């Protein structure tokens, strides 16, 4: 779910929980940082898809 009150120009947080604040772009994500593959190179391009049709 997207947070209509998102207002940060410095940080973008996607949470698995339902906690909202100004940095929270979306909640109820199906992955946490610990679920991502290790070894992502710092210069890699990462594509993030936010599907709001679920």
N, C-alpha and C positions, 0 to 999 in steps of 0.2 A: 504494500500500500504506500503510495506517495504521500508525503507530508505537505499539505498546502501551506504550512507555516514555515517551510524551509527558507532561511534567509542569510545563510553564511556565504561570504565571498572568499573564504579562506579554507574551509573544511567541508567535506561531504562524507557523512556517516550513513551506512546502511546497517540496520540492526536486525537480528533474529527476534528480538523481543518487541514489545509494543511501546517502548519508551520513546517519547518525543521531546526534542528541544530544537532550538534554532539551527543546529548543525545537522540534524537528522533529515536526510533526503527521503529515506524510505524505511519501513518496518516490516517485520514478518518475512525476512529473507530466508532462503533455504540453505544458505551456506554462511559460515563464519570464516574469519581469516585463517583459523587453524585447519579448515577443510580444503584450502587451496593448495596446489602443488608447491612443494618446496623447490628451490633452485631457479626461481624466476629471475632472469637477468635484469639488472637495474635499467638497462637501455631498451628493454622489450616494450613493444606496444601491446597493451591489454585492451580488449574490447569487452565492455560491460553492457549487457542487454537488460533493460528493465521492462518486463512484460506486465502490463496492468490489466490484461484480459482474463487473468485466472480467477 
